[in-house]
């Protein structure tokens, strides 16, 4: 009995120590009180950035400045009709801010670019540019509505608010002239996004659904998590449906030099 008691004591003691020493996996919400979700803004944004894998170093600072992701499955709306994509690549520099969306459909290439206050189209990346100044706000909004863009914009805006709706954590804030509402899942990853801005091409409301988050880097894993599936609607109609195959979130070399003719067109 005595030996059995000693064994049981050490077994239970070891189990208790193991449980006390457990730490939640990346993105797992820490306890906020029984039956409660955190509504502290700094805490929610921290959890969001941490779940996305944006925080690095002892100071846990946002270290993701540039990303790329690409794939061969998807569809895009062209002149009001959804057409299948042959391939696509999205390159983002959050510091500029700048975005290059390189699409191929129907045997033709369509490269859409924004950098700061300039927007233009290219036949090939870095090729001859056609200014499209009317697209600046829409394209900047596309950049900030990406999951990492949402986390950055929410952290930067003094108007960001957090609420709980139907058991989900919700962030609201303005960015690129739009009122944005981001619904987070249980791991604080953006799941549904709504952006409302009058005069947006294709309708005033943009809706995006993000799902199947993973580290999609093929060689050098970075513990930065992007959604594999992205579905965007404008005015209730699907305008973009992407399945991401691969990403590079190790701050790849991403630049969008503004062509001289584009700068000149803005003067």
N, C-alpha and C positions, 0 to 999 in steps of 0.2 A: 504493500500500500504506500509505504513511504517513498519507494523508488518511483512508483507510478505518479504519486503526487508531485515529486520533483520534476519528472518529465513533462507532466501537464503544465506545471508552472512555467517552465522555460519555453514550452511550445506556445502557450498563450502570450507570454511576455514578448517572445520574438515576433508573433503575429501582430501584437499591438504596436511594437516598435516599427514594424514594416509599414503598417497602416498610417502611423503618425508621420513617417518619413516620406510618404507618397507625395508627389507633386503632379499637378494636372498636366496633361499633354498640351502641346502648342494649340492654342485656340480654345481650350476647355475653360468655360467660365468658372471663376472662383466663386465660392459661396457668398451670397449677398444678403443672407438672412433667409429663414425658412419661407419658401413660397414667394420669394421676392426676386426681382431682377434689378440690377443696378440702374439708377437714373442719373448718376454723377457723370457729367459730360466728359471730364478728363479721363475717367476710368473707362467709359465706353469707347472713346476714341483710341485709348491705349490698347484695349482688347482687340479692337478692329485692326489696328496696325500690326499687332503681334500675330493675330491669326493669319493675316496676309503675308507675314514674313518680312515686313518692312524694317523692323527694328534690329539694330546691330550694335555690337560693342558693349562695354561695361555701362555706358551711358544710355544704352537702348535708344539710339537716335535713328530717325528715318534715313536710311542709306540707299533707298532705291530711287534712282534719278532717271534711268533710261531702261526701257524694255522693248522687246520685240516678240511677236508671236505670229504663227502662220499655220496654214493648212490647205487642204485640197477639197474640202466638202463644205458647201454652203450655197446661199442664194442672196441676191441683192436686187432691190427694186430699181429698174431702169425705165424711165418714162412711164411710171405707173404700173409696170408689169414686173413680177418677180421672175428673175432669170437665174439659172444655175451657174455657180462659180466653178471655174476650172482650178483656180488657186487664188490665194490671197496672202498678204503679209501686212501686218500693222507694226509701225515703228513709232515709238513715242519718246520724246524728251520732255520730261515734266518741268525742267528748269527754264526752258526757253519762253513759254511752252510751245511745243511743236509736235505735229503728227503727220505721218505719211501713210496713206492707206492705198496699197498697191493691189489692184484687183485685175483678174483676167477672166473674161466671160465672152462667149461667142467668138472666140479666136482673137479678141482684141484686148489691149491693155488699157486700163483706166487708173491713173495715179492721181490721187487727191491729196493736196498738201496744205497745211497751215503752219505758220511760224510767227508768233507774236501777233501783230496787227495785219499780217499779209496772208492772202490765200491764193492759190493758183493750182492749175492742172498741168500734168506732164504726160508725155507719151511713154517715157521711160524715166526711172528715177534719175534726177539730175539733168534730164534732157530739156529741150525747148519748152518754155513755160507760157501758159495762157493765164493772165490774171483773172481771178473771179472774186473781187472784193466783197460781193454780197454774201459769200459763203463763210466769211471769217468767223462770225459768232456761232453758226451751226457747227463748224468743225472744232472750234475751241470747246464747245459744249460736249461734243463727242469725246474729246480727250478727258475732260473732267468727270464724265459719267462712267469711265472705266473704274473697276473696283479700287485700284490704287489711287486713281485720280479723286474718287469720292472721299477716301480717307484723308488725302492731303487737303482737299478743299474744305472738308468739315473741320479739320484741325486749324486751318488758317482763318476761317470766318468767325468774327465776333458775334455773328447772329445765329450761330448753330444752336439748335435745341434738341433735347432728347426726350422722348416720351415712350410709353408702353401702350401698344394698340393690339388688341386681340392676342395678348401674350407674346407679342414680338417687339423687339427694340427697334425704334424708329428714329432716324436722324433727319432733321430738316434744316436747310441752309440755302442761301443764294449763291449762285456761281454763273459766270458768263451770261448774265442777264436773265437767268431762269430761276424759278423757285423749285428746289429739288427736295424730294422725299425719298430716303433710302431705307428700305426695310431689311433688317439684318436677321440671319438665321441664328440658331442656338449657339453657334461658334463665332458669332459677330462678323460673319462674312456677308457682304451685300448679296441679297437674294432677288429683290425686286426694287426697281428704281422708277420714279416718275419725275418728269421735269416739265414744268409749265412755263411757256413764254409766248406771249402774243406775237403772231406773225411768223412763227417757225415754219419753214418749208414743210409741206405735207401735213399740216395741222398743228395746233398749239400744244398738244400733249405728246410727249415722248415717253414710251414705256420700254423698259429693258428687263429681261429675266436672265439671271446668271445661275448656272448649276454645274455640278460635277467638278468642284475645285480640286486641283492637284498641282504638284510640282511637275511641270511639263517640260522642264529642261532635259534635253536628250543625253548630254555628256556630263557637264558640270552641274550637278544638282545644287540648288541654292536655298532650298526651304522657303521659296517664295511661291505663293499659291495663286493660280489664275483659274478662272472658270473654263472648262473644256467646251461648254455650250453657251452661246450668246444669242439671244433672240430680241430684236428691237422692233418696236411698232411706233408708227407716227400716225396720229389721228385714227388709231384703231386698226390700221392696216400694216401687215408685216413688211418692213423695209430692209431687214437684214437678218440673216440666220446663218451663224458660223459655228463650225465644229473645229476647235483648235487642236492641231496635232502636236506642235512643238513650240517651245518658247526659249528665249534667252533673257534671263532676268539678272544677269551678272553685269549690269551697267554696260551694255554693248555700245559700240561707237555709233551714235545716232545723231546726225546733224541735218539741218534743213536750211542751207544758205539761201537767202532771198535773192532771186535773180534781179538783175538791174532793171529789166523791163517791167517787172512787177512793182518794184519800188517807184519807178517813174510813173506808173499808172495811178499810184496813190497820191501823187502830188497835185 
